[in-house]
């Protein structure tokens, strides 16, 4: 079931604070995008091997690492190539930073982003990108501590992630027990 329906991950960085904290154990729904599209606002896990400059071959671990992940029910952390970010733009969207009030806009409409880390600006980097069909513009909720689509504007794909690289949608936090539940 773990490989096909839900997959556990451990959050290794603060790029998604306050939504997800370092050390949170999350469950990722691997089926939802087989039956419906990725939507703006979804928090997703994706394989960034080709888009976010991860080390080629980082997924090829070997029997020892497979055994450790299996015996710990997968809670040893995300693979070095897996990233957790929020979808800001989908194929065909024009995502820009920022309007005259400092907000991100999608197709000219300002985004309400209550999930932003307290004190963070929507972005200190100015950008204006049209997201190609079949690709996503993703950003961390803790913008000042996130290497996301903005950091890869000059890379192939212009910082966008292919929808096919999405592992699944984050459905909730399972550990620590005080944070147990779905995403806000």
C-alpha positions as CSV (number, residue, x, y, z in Angstrom):
1,X,0.0,0.0,0.0
2,X,2.9,2.4,0.8
3,X,4.3,2.3,-2.7
4,X,1.0,2.7,-4.6
5,X,-1.5,4.6,-2.4
6,X,0.3,6.6,0.3
7,X,3.9,7.3,0.9
8,X,5.4,8.6,4.2
9,X,8.1,11.4,4.1
10,X,10.0,13.3,6.8
11,X,10.5,17.1,6.3
12,X,14.2,17.9,6.2
13,X,14.2,21.7,5.9
14,X,12.3,24.8,7.0
15,X,11.2,25.8,3.5
16,X,7.5,25.1,4.2
17,X,7.2,26.6,7.7
18,X,4.7,27.3,9.2
19,X,2.7,24.7,7.3
20,X,5.3,21.9,7.8
21,X,8.1,21.9,10.3
22,X,11.5,20.2,10.2
23,X,11.0,16.7,11.4
24,X,7.3,16.5,10.7
25,X,6.3,13.1,9.3
26,X,3.8,13.5,6.5
27,X,1.7,11.2,4.3
28,X,1.5,11.7,0.6
29,X,-1.5,10.6,-1.5
30,X,0.0,9.0,-4.7
31,X,-3.4,8.3,-6.3
32,X,-5.2,11.7,-6.4
33,X,-3.5,13.0,-9.5
34,X,-4.2,9.9,-11.5
35,X,-7.9,10.8,-11.3
36,X,-7.8,14.6,-11.2
37,X,-5.5,17.6,-12.0
38,X,-2.9,19.3,-9.8
39,X,-4.5,22.4,-8.5
40,X,-3.2,25.8,-7.3
41,X,-2.6,25.8,-3.6
42,X,-1.9,22.0,-3.3
43,X,1.2,21.1,-1.3
44,X,3.0,18.4,-3.4
45,X,6.0,16.2,-3.3
46,X,7.9,16.0,-6.5
47,X,11.1,14.5,-7.9
48,X,13.4,17.4,-8.7
49,X,16.2,15.3,-10.3
50,X,16.0,17.1,-13.6
51,X,14.5,20.4,-12.6
52,X,16.1,21.4,-9.3
53,X,19.6,20.2,-9.9
54,X,19.7,17.2,-7.7
55,X,22.6,14.8,-8.0
56,X,22.0,12.3,-10.8
57,X,21.7,8.8,-9.4
58,X,20.8,10.0,-5.8
59,X,17.8,7.7,-5.9
60,X,19.9,4.6,-6.5
61,X,20.5,3.5,-3.0
62,X,21.1,-0.2,-2.6
63,X,19.8,-3.0,-0.4
64,X,21.0,-1.6,2.9
65,X,19.1,1.7,2.5
66,X,16.1,-0.1,1.2
67,X,16.1,-2.3,4.2
68,X,16.4,0.7,6.6
69,X,13.5,2.5,4.8
70,X,11.3,-0.6,5.0
71,X,12.0,-1.4,8.7
72,X,11.3,2.3,9.6
73,X,8.1,2.3,7.5
74,X,9.7,4.9,5.2
75,X,10.2,7.5,7.8
76,X,13.9,8.0,7.3
77,X,13.4,11.2,5.3
78,X,12.8,12.2,1.8
79,X,15.1,11.1,-0.9
80,X,17.7,13.7,-1.8
81,X,15.8,14.4,-5.0
82,X,12.3,14.8,-3.5
83,X,11.0,18.3,-2.7
84,X,7.9,19.5,-0.9
85,X,6.5,22.8,-2.2
86,X,3.1,24.6,-2.7
87,X,1.7,24.9,-6.3
88,X,1.3,28.5,-7.1
89,X,0.8,28.3,-10.9
90,X,-0.3,25.5,-13.3
91,X,0.0,25.3,-17.1
92,X,-1.2,28.4,-18.8
93,X,-1.0,30.6,-15.8
94,X,1.0,33.9,-15.7
95,X,2.7,34.2,-12.3
96,X,4.2,37.5,-11.4
97,X,5.8,39.3,-8.5
98,X,4.7,41.6,-7.4
99,X,1.7,44.0,-7.7
100,X,1.8,47.5,-6.2
101,X,0.8,46.1,-2.8
102,X,3.7,43.5,-2.9
103,X,1.5,40.5,-3.6
104,X,2.0,37.6,-6.1
105,X,-0.4,37.6,-8.9
106,X,-1.8,34.8,-11.1
107,X,-3.3,36.0,-14.4
108,X,-3.4,39.5,-12.9
109,X,-5.4,38.5,-9.8
110,X,-3.6,38.9,-6.4
111,X,-3.1,35.8,-4.3
112,X,-4.2,35.7,-0.7
113,X,-1.5,33.7,1.0
114,X,-2.4,33.2,4.7
115,X,0.1,30.3,4.9
116,X,3.2,32.5,4.4
117,X,5.8,32.3,7.2
118,X,5.2,35.3,9.6
119,X,7.3,38.3,8.4
120,X,8.1,36.9,5.0
121,X,7.3,38.8,1.8
122,X,5.6,36.9,-1.0
123,X,9.0,37.2,-2.8
124,X,12.0,39.5,-2.7
125,X,12.9,38.4,-6.3
126,X,10.8,40.0,-9.1
127,X,9.7,37.6,-11.8
128,X,7.0,37.3,-14.5
129,X,6.6,33.9,-16.1
130,X,4.0,32.1,-18.1
131,X,3.8,28.5,-16.9
132,X,4.0,26.1,-19.9
133,X,1.3,23.5,-20.3
134,X,2.0,20.4,-18.3
135,X,4.3,22.2,-15.9
136,X,4.0,23.8,-12.4
137,X,5.4,26.9,-10.7
138,X,6.1,25.9,-7.0
139,X,7.2,27.9,-4.0
140,X,7.9,27.2,-0.3
141,X,5.7,28.8,2.3
142,X,8.8,30.2,4.1
143,X,9.9,32.2,1.1
144,X,13.0,33.6,2.6
145,X,14.3,30.0,3.4
146,X,13.1,28.3,0.2
147,X,15.0,27.4,-2.9
148,X,12.0,26.9,-5.2
149,X,11.0,27.8,-8.8
150,X,12.4,31.3,-8.3
151,X,15.9,29.9,-7.7
152,X,15.8,28.0,-11.0
153,X,14.6,30.7,-13.4
154,X,17.7,30.2,-15.5
155,X,17.5,26.4,-15.6
156,X,15.9,24.3,-18.3
157,X,12.1,24.7,-17.9
158,X,12.5,28.2,-16.4
159,X,12.1,27.0,-12.8
160,X,8.9,25.0,-13.6
161,X,8.4,21.4,-12.7
162,X,6.8,18.8,-15.0
163,X,3.5,17.6,-13.7
164,X,4.7,14.0,-14.4
165,X,7.4,14.5,-11.7
166,X,4.8,15.0,-9.0
167,X,4.9,12.0,-6.6
168,X,1.7,13.1,-4.9
169,X,-0.3,15.5,-2.7
170,X,0.5,16.0,1.0
171,X,-2.6,14.9,2.9
172,X,-1.5,15.3,6.5
173,X,0.9,15.2,9.3
174,X,1.2,11.9,11.2
175,X,4.0,12.8,13.7
176,X,4.6,14.4,16.1
177,X,1.3,13.7,17.7
178,X,0.8,17.3,18.7
179,X,0.7,18.2,15.0
180,X,-1.4,15.2,13.9
181,X,-4.0,16.1,11.2
182,X,-4.6,17.5,7.8
183,X,-2.9,20.6,6.4
184,X,-4.4,23.9,7.3
